[in-house]
């Protein structure tokens, strides 16, 4: 993928992560289940893009993915599962970027944010899910929310491919 396309995808990802962080932050009672400060990473993408030399106004023009606050912790935790799932690959991607690109070490703030704590974050999310799900109905709600999150991610990905091509 050419650098310009990669930068466009990263800009769109910055928007998606920022919108997701805001939706989590405004979800009633979510902080009773998860410490959101430990999961804040959206600003790291912007730092990576600035390190690549992208102007701030280009970052702010990224495609928009609008997410409303979730109705409650159960819905938010389903979406958080989707959002956090990619972190399982971040260390491998970071190692590749550091060795393959001259600017590699300078552009890995986002994917390096969980370095050494990915397992801990997944355990915390698992405990939060265990705490929030106290019935079969709640389990079904989390699964429905995760499915909705995956559908939104797929739609966002399709739109981002068009945006990356400059369409």
N, C-alpha and C positions, 0 to 999 in steps of 0.2 A: 504494500500500500504506500503510495507516495506520501511524503512528509505533510503536504498540505491537506490531504485527505485524512491522515492520522490526526492532525491538529483539529480538523473539523469534528471528527468523532470524539476526541477528548473534550472539546468545547461543549458538545452536546451532552457528554457524560457529566461534565461539571454541572450543567443545568439540571440534569436528572437527579444527581446526588444532592444538590442544594435544595431542590423541591422536596425530595424525600426527607432530608434532615428537618426541614420546616414542618412537614406533615407529622413527623414523629414528635417534634418539640411541642406542637400544639394539640397533641392527642391527650385527652383527659386521663389522668391517673397512670399513664405509661411509666412515669418515673418511679412508681412503686414497684415495678417489675424489672426495669433495666436502667442502668446508669448511662444516659445518652451522651454524656461528656466523653466517656471512654470510646465511644463509637463515632465521634465527629471526625470526618475525613474530607468533607466536600471542599474545604478551602485548600487542601493539598493539591487538588487537580489544578486549580487556578495557579498555584505556585509553580507547578511543573510546566504549565503552558507559558507563564511569564519567563521561566528559565530557558525555554525554547526560543524566546524572543518574540512571542506573539503579543501584540498590543492589547491592553486591557479592553478597549472597545470591541475588538474582534471576539474576545471571550464572552462579552455581554450580549453579542448578537446571535448566540447559539440558538438552535431550535428549542422551542419551549415544550416542556412536559409539565403540565399543571396538575398538581396533586392536592386534593383537599385534605385537611386533617382527618384522621381516622376516627370512627365513631367511639372507639375505646381500645383498651389494651389488646384484646383478643384479635381484633382486625389488624392492628398495627404489628403485632407479633408475627402474623402470617406474612405480611409484606416484608417485615424485617428478615425473615428466613430467606426470602427471595433476594433481598438486597445484600445480605451478608454471604450468601452462597459463593459468590465470585471470589471472596477472600481466600478460599481454599487453594486457588491457583496463583495468587499474587506473588508469593515468594519465588516460584519457578519463573514467572514472567520477569520479575525484578532481576533475578540472576542473569537471565538472557539479555535484558536491556543493558545492564552494567557491562557485560562483556562485548556486546555487539555494537554499541553506539558510543561514539566519543563523549557525548553528553550524558551517557547512561546514568552515572551516579547523581547528576544534578536534576534529573527528571523523574525520579522515583519516589517522591514524597508521598504520593497517594498510595501506590501499591506497597510501599514500605511501611505504611502507618501501623500495620498490625504485626510487624516483624517480631517474631518471638512470642507473640501472644494470641495467634490465631486459634489455637486449641482452647485457650482460656476463654476467649470471646464466644466460641461455639458452646462450651460448657455453660457459660453464663446464660446464653440464649436458651439452651435446653432446660436449665433450671427455671428460667422465667416462664417458658411454655408449660412446664410441669406445675408451676404455681398458679398460672392463669387458667389452665384447663382442669376443671373439676367435674366435668360431665361429658357424656358422649356428644351432647348438643354443642358444647363449647369446642370440642375437638373438630366437629364438622364445620363450625364457624372458622376456625383457624385454617383448615384445609381449603375452604371456599375462598378465604382471603388470600392465601398463597396462590391459588389458581388465578385469582384476579390479578395479583401482582405479576405472575408469569405472563398472563395475556397482555398486560400493559407493557411489560418489558419487551415482548415480541413486537408489539405495535411500534413502540419507541425505536427498536432496532431497525425495523423496516424504514421508518421515516428518517432515521439517522443515515442509513445507506444512501438515500436520495440526497440528503443534506451534504454528506461527505463528497458526493460527486458534483456538488454545486448546482443541483437541479432545483 
